[in-house]
Amino acid sequence: MGKVDKIEVARNILYNAARMNMNKEIILKISQKIDQYIVEHFNKNRSQKDILGKEQIGK
């Protein structure tokens, strides 16, 4: 399962948890996990763009 899929699943879980009026601590933990997935996805994509950019500059 890729990062985008994990973000989507976690987002749906967060939405359902909020609708069910779950404990705020649980909702916070789910939200923090989504944040972690987003940061990992962003960093991976940014590093790939940096590598591609450097290869193009070297040509």
Number of C-alpha atoms within 10 A of each C-alpha: 5 8 17 12 11 15 18 13 13 18 16 12 15 21 14 13 16 14 9 9 9 12 10 11 9 13 18 12 12 18 17 12 17 20 14 14 20 16 13 13 15 13 12 13 12 12 11 12 12 12 11 11 11 11 10 9 7 6 5
